[in-house]
Amino acid sequence: MKKSLVAGAALLALCAACGKKEEPVQEGKELSKNPIAAFGQVQDAVKKATDAAKEAENQKPVDPVHFSKLIELLPAPPSGWKVEGEPKGETASAMGFKISDAERSYSSGDAGKSAHVKIVDGAYNTMMYAGITMAAQFSRESTEGYEKGVTIAGNPGIEKWSKASKNADLSILVGKRFLVEINGRNVEPETVKQFYSAIDTAKLAALK
């Protein structure tokens, strides 16, 4: 009887775990100390960046969405945080490029923690996409912190963390078009990830 109860409890726990939806995360790799292997890694990263640039070039030119649509997708503050002032946004053009952006600051009463979130519609900016795609392939860690490439649900990005200053930064390119930048000060790396998780990235990627 006890064995049946234990088996049943295990099955329920397994079913509950299956019900949870988590965005798959991949991390970049440290550059190999073997020169030949390192050269291969760099070649692979360059190829992916080149392919990404070609893919972006094949995208039909578009105008960025109005900044008001981006403001609507700025995240609500996590528990223990509050917004600071009103959100800001603009749609501008210069030297043949058009972009829209929206941003907002957040604060926490806990030890002067602060965060800033910015969403940029680069309207398929080729260089932005290729650069982040390449950077997402690598990782570097030291006694001072780390800088590593990440890919979240297929979206490439870069995560940075400084142990001394407790500054955490996360930049993710969503849908090959929208750059989400989250800067945290006096925080742990998990904090910027919380802000990113609060953004409806599926809705963001679908904006037109």
ChimeraX attribute file (.defattr): number of C-alpha atoms within 10 A of each C-alpha:
attribute: neighborCount
match mode: 1-to-1
recipient: residues
	/A:1	6
	/A:2	7
	/A:3	8
	/A:4	9
	/A:5	10
	/A:6	11
	/A:7	12
	/A:8	12
	/A:9	12
	/A:10	12
	/A:11	12
	/A:12	12
	/A:13	12
	/A:14	11
	/A:15	11
	/A:16	10
	/A:17	10
	/A:18	9
	/A:19	9
	/A:20	7
	/A:21	7
	/A:22	9
	/A:23	10
	/A:24	10
	/A:25	12
	/A:26	16
	/A:27	18
	/A:28	20
	/A:29	15
	/A:30	16
	/A:31	17
	/A:32	13
	/A:33	8
	/A:34	9
	/A:35	10
	/A:36	9
	/A:37	12
	/A:38	14
	/A:39	13
	/A:40	14
	/A:41	18
	/A:42	16
	/A:43	12
	/A:44	14
	/A:45	18
	/A:46	18
	/A:47	13
	/A:48	16
	/A:49	23
	/A:50	18
	/A:51	14
	/A:52	21
	/A:53	20
	/A:54	13
	/A:55	15
	/A:56	21
	/A:57	14
	/A:58	11
	/A:59	12
	/A:60	8
	/A:61	11
	/A:62	11
	/A:63	16
	/A:64	23
	/A:65	19
	/A:66	18
	/A:67	21
	/A:68	16
	/A:69	16
	/A:70	23
	/A:71	19
	/A:72	11
	/A:73	17
	/A:74	22
	/A:75	19
	/A:76	13
	/A:77	17
	/A:78	15
	/A:79	8
	/A:80	9
	/A:81	16
	/A:82	16
	/A:83	18
	/A:84	14
	/A:85	9
	/A:86	9
	/A:87	16
	/A:88	15
	/A:89	20
	/A:90	15
	/A:91	17
	/A:92	13
	/A:93	11
	/A:94	7
	/A:95	5
	/A:96	5
	/A:97	12
	/A:98	17
	/A:99	20
	/A:100	23
	/A:101	25
	/A:102	24
	/A:103	23
	/A:104	20
	/A:105	20
	/A:106	18
	/A:107	18
	/A:108	18
	/A:109	10
	/A:110	11
	/A:111	8
	/A:112	10
	/A:113	17
	/A:114	21
	/A:115	26
	/A:116	19
	/A:117	22
	/A:118	22
	/A:119	26
	/A:120	24
	/A:121	27
	/A:122	24
	/A:123	23
	/A:124	24
	/A:125	20
	/A:126	21
	/A:127	16
	/A:128	17
	/A:129	25
	/A:130	22
	/A:131	17
	/A:132	23
	/A:133	29
	/A:134	22
	/A:135	20
	/A:136	25
	/A:137	27
	/A:138	20
	/A:139	19
	/A:140	14
	/A:141	12
	/A:142	9
	/A:143	8
	/A:144	10
	/A:145	16
	/A:146	15
	/A:147	22
	/A:148	21
	/A:149	26
	/A:150	27
	/A:151	21
	/A:152	16
	/A:153	13
	/A:154	15
	/A:155	20
	/A:156	29
	/A:157	28
	/A:158	24
	/A:159	22
	/A:160	19
	/A:161	21
	/A:162	20
	/A:163	16
	/A:164	10
	/A:165	12
	/A:166	15
	/A:167	21
	/A:168	26
	/A:169	23
	/A:170	24
	/A:171	23
	/A:172	25
	/A:173	26
	/A:174	24
	/A:175	18
	/A:176	25
	/A:177	21
	/A:178	26
	/A:179	24
	/A:180	24
	/A:181	20
	/A:182	24
	/A:183	21
	/A:184	26
	/A:185	20
	/A:186	19
	/A:187	24
	/A:188	17
	/A:189	21
	/A:190	11
	/A:191	19
	/A:192	24
	/A:193	16
	/A:194	14
	/A:195	21
	/A:196	20
	/A:197	14
	/A:198	14
	/A:199	15
	/A:200	12
	/A:201	18
	/A:202	10
	/A:203	9
	/A:204	21
	/A:205	14
	/A:206	9
	/A:207	15
	/A:208	11
